[in-house]
């Protein structure tokens, strides 16, 4: 029976190497940024006192936070470019059509509730996924923007110097630095919530759907019906 089932399926490329690389770099960046960000906000480790200049733990955490912050910015710009302009992302762009289809929404929600079969999709993502990704990227763009506002408060040369004037105007428009910090913190928790649900739903689809959807982010390949 398993052999007959396998013969009815074929493996097709779901995610390109560039997509998979930016996904895992972005994931690593988020993990490091969350960990270092919480430490910067509330230092929970105190280095042992000593006469040598080796106790600058806050500085090390800030350095890692800045490095992975700019790495995240680079990856988000790259992902935005391939989504908008690269031919290999056509499947992702086609997902926009299902986002405005009430029938696909109803069938997808029914599928998650074990009521209906999975709907036939025109793109890579179902409407629930696509709506979640839109919310995720809005939070990412928001946390990048507020991060840059905080960045120019400490550093004033080079890129920080070029961004200082517009970031200060945005800081004033938001109501001051305290508000910027609070929004940055709230967006962090929003991203943590998204990542938690994202991992759960990816696992759910891989186990319940039996189409290799979890494997696809590693190998790029996913199972599809031949008919």
FENQUI-V197026 format. One record per residue. N is the residue number from 1. RES is the residue in three letters. PSI is psi in degrees with one decimal (* if undefined). OMEGA is omega in whole degrees, -180 to 180 (none if undefined). D_LAST is the distance of its C-alpha to the last C-alpha in whole Angstrom. Layout:
# FENQUI-V197026
{{N,RES,PSI,OMEGA,D_LAST} {N,RES,PSI,OMEGA,D_LAST}}
This chain:
# FENQUI-V197026
{{1,UNK,-42.2,179,18} {2,UNK,-36.6,-180,17} {3,UNK,-39.6,178,16} {4,UNK,-42.1,179,14} {5,UNK,-42.1,-179,12} {6,UNK,-35.2,-179,13} {7,UNK,-19.3,179,11} {8,UNK,-2.9,-177,8} {9,UNK,156.9,174,8} {10,UNK,152.4,-178,10} {11,UNK,129.9,179,13} {12,UNK,153.6,180,13} {13,UNK,123.6,179,17} {14,UNK,-41.3,-178,17} {15,UNK,133.0,180,21} {16,UNK,162.4,177,24} {17,UNK,-39.9,-180,27} {18,UNK,-38.1,178,29} {19,UNK,-45.0,-177,27} {20,UNK,-40.3,179,27} {21,UNK,-46.7,-178,31} {22,UNK,-30.5,178,32} {23,UNK,-47.8,-176,30} {24,UNK,-32.3,174,32} {25,UNK,-41.6,178,35} {26,UNK,-42.0,180,35} {27,UNK,-45.8,178,35} {28,UNK,-42.7,-180,38} {29,UNK,-42.9,-178,40} {30,UNK,-43.2,180,39} {31,UNK,-47.7,-179,40} {32,UNK,-41.5,-179,43} {33,UNK,-39.7,179,44} {34,UNK,-46.7,-179,44} {35,UNK,-48.2,-179,46} {36,UNK,-33.0,179,49} {37,UNK,-41.2,177,49} {38,UNK,-35.7,179,50} {39,UNK,-42.3,180,53} {40,UNK,-39.9,-179,54} {41,UNK,-45.3,-179,54} {42,UNK,93.7,-179,56} {43,UNK,114.0,-176,57} {44,UNK,5.1,175,57} {45,UNK,129.2,179,58} {46,UNK,120.0,179,61} {47,UNK,149.1,180,62} {48,UNK,134.0,179,66} {49,UNK,136.7,176,69} {50,UNK,159.9,-176,70} {51,UNK,-12.0,-179,72} {52,UNK,153.3,180,70} {53,UNK,61.9,-177,67} {54,UNK,11.7,-176,64} {55,UNK,16.7,-176,64} {56,UNK,59.3,-177,62} {57,UNK,-36.9,177,59} {58,UNK,-39.8,180,58} {59,UNK,-40.2,178,58} {60,UNK,-44.8,179,55} {61,UNK,-39.2,178,53} {62,UNK,-38.9,180,53} {63,UNK,-45.6,177,53} {64,UNK,-39.0,180,49} {65,UNK,-43.6,179,49} {66,UNK,-45.0,-178,49} {67,UNK,-51.1,-177,48} {68,UNK,-22.2,174,44} {69,UNK,-46.7,179,45} {70,UNK,-29.6,175,45} {71,UNK,-41.8,177,42} {72,UNK,-42.3,178,40} {73,UNK,-45.8,-179,41} {74,UNK,-43.6,-178,40} {75,UNK,-39.4,180,37} {76,UNK,-40.0,177,36} {77,UNK,-43.2,179,37} {78,UNK,-46.0,180,35} {79,UNK,-40.5,179,32} {80,UNK,-39.2,180,33} {81,UNK,-48.8,-177,33} {82,UNK,-30.9,177,30} {83,UNK,-41.2,-175,28} {84,UNK,-34.4,-167,30} {85,UNK,-19.1,-173,30} {86,UNK,137.9,-177,28} {87,UNK,-36.6,-178,25} {88,UNK,-15.8,180,23} {89,UNK,14.0,179,23} {90,UNK,-41.0,179,21} {91,UNK,-38.3,178,19} {92,UNK,-42.7,-180,22} {93,UNK,-33.9,178,23} {94,UNK,-21.6,179,20} {95,UNK,-20.0,-180,21} {96,UNK,-31.8,-180,24} {97,UNK,-42.2,180,22} {98,UNK,-21.9,-180,21} {99,UNK,-28.2,-177,24} {100,UNK,21.0,179,26} {101,UNK,106.5,180,23} {102,UNK,-35.6,-178,25} {103,UNK,-39.2,178,22} {104,UNK,-39.8,176,20} {105,UNK,-47.5,-177,23} {106,UNK,-43.6,-180,23} {107,UNK,-37.2,-179,20} {108,UNK,-43.5,178,20} {109,UNK,-38.9,176,24} {110,UNK,-36.6,178,23} {111,UNK,-43.8,179,20} {112,UNK,-25.6,179,23} {113,UNK,8.8,179,25} {114,UNK,32.0,-179,23} {115,UNK,-42.1,-175,23} {116,UNK,170.4,174,19} {117,UNK,161.8,180,16} {118,UNK,132.2,-179,15} {119,UNK,156.2,174,15} {120,UNK,123.0,-176,12} {121,UNK,147.6,177,14} {122,UNK,-20.3,-178,15} {123,UNK,-164.8,-177,17} {124,UNK,-37.8,-173,18} {125,UNK,148.4,171,20} {126,UNK,164.7,-174,20} {127,UNK,-32.3,178,23} {128,UNK,-45.4,177,25} {129,UNK,-48.5,-174,24} {130,UNK,-41.1,178,25} {131,UNK,-39.6,178,28} {132,UNK,-40.5,180,29} {133,UNK,-36.2,176,29} {134,UNK,-46.2,178,31} {135,UNK,-39.5,179,34} {136,UNK,-46.7,-178,34} {137,UNK,-30.2,173,34} {138,UNK,-41.3,177,37} {139,UNK,-39.5,179,39} {140,UNK,-46.6,179,38} {141,UNK,-37.2,178,40} {142,UNK,-41.6,-178,43} {143,UNK,-31.1,175,44} {144,UNK,-45.1,-178,44} {145,UNK,-46.9,179,46} {146,UNK,-32.5,176,48} {147,UNK,-40.1,178,48} {148,UNK,-33.4,176,50} {149,UNK,-40.5,178,52} {150,UNK,-33.8,-178,53} {151,UNK,-43.5,-176,53} {152,UNK,-11.5,177,56} {153,UNK,-22.0,-175,58} {154,UNK,-38.4,-177,59} {155,UNK,139.8,-172,58} {156,UNK,3.0,-179,60} {157,UNK,165.1,176,60} {158,UNK,-129.7,-179,57} {159,UNK,-40.3,179,54} {160,UNK,-39.3,178,55} {161,UNK,-38.8,179,58} {162,UNK,-33.0,-178,56} {163,UNK,-8.3,-171,54} {164,UNK,-51.7,-175,57} {165,UNK,-52.9,-179,58} {166,UNK,-36.2,180,55} {167,UNK,-35.7,178,54} {168,UNK,-35.8,177,57} {169,UNK,-42.5,178,57} {170,UNK,-37.3,178,53} {171,UNK,-43.1,179,55} {172,UNK,-39.5,180,58} {173,UNK,-31.8,180,55} {174,UNK,-10.1,177,54} {175,UNK,10.2,176,57} {176,UNK,171.5,-174,58} {177,UNK,-35.3,-180,57} {178,UNK,-39.3,179,57} {179,UNK,-40.6,179,54} {180,UNK,-45.1,179,52} {181,UNK,-41.5,-179,53} {182,UNK,-43.2,178,52} {183,UNK,-42.1,178,49} {184,UNK,-41.2,-179,48} {185,UNK,-42.7,-180,48} {186,UNK,-42.4,178,46} {187,UNK,-33.3,176,43} {188,UNK,-45.6,179,43} {189,UNK,-33.6,176,43} {190,UNK,-41.3,179,40} {191,UNK,-38.9,176,38} {192,UNK,-43.3,179,39} {193,UNK,-44.3,179,37} {194,UNK,-47.3,-178,34} {195,UNK,-41.0,179,34} {196,UNK,-48.6,-180,34} {197,UNK,-38.0,-180,31} {198,UNK,-45.5,179,29} {199,UNK,-42.4,179,29} {200,UNK,-47.5,-177,29} {201,UNK,-36.2,177,26} {202,UNK,-40.9,178,24} {203,UNK,-41.6,178,25} {204,UNK,-48.9,-178,24} {205,UNK,-36.9,-179,20} {206,UNK,-40.1,-177,20} {207,UNK,-48.0,-176,22} {208,UNK,-39.2,-178,20} {209,UNK,-25.3,179,17} {210,UNK,42.6,-180,16} {211,UNK,10.1,178,14} {212,UNK,25.5,-177,17} {213,UNK,-31.7,176,19} {214,UNK,-38.3,179,22} {215,UNK,-30.2,-172,22} {216,UNK,-31.6,-179,20} {217,UNK,-13.0,174,24} {218,UNK,-50.3,-175,25} {219,UNK,-21.2,-176,23} {220,UNK,-9.1,-175,21} {221,UNK,144.4,-179,18} {222,UNK,149.2,180,15} {223,UNK,135.2,175,12} {224,UNK,151.5,177,9} {225,UNK,141.0,179,5} {226,UNK,-18.8,-178,4} {227,UNK,*,none,0}}
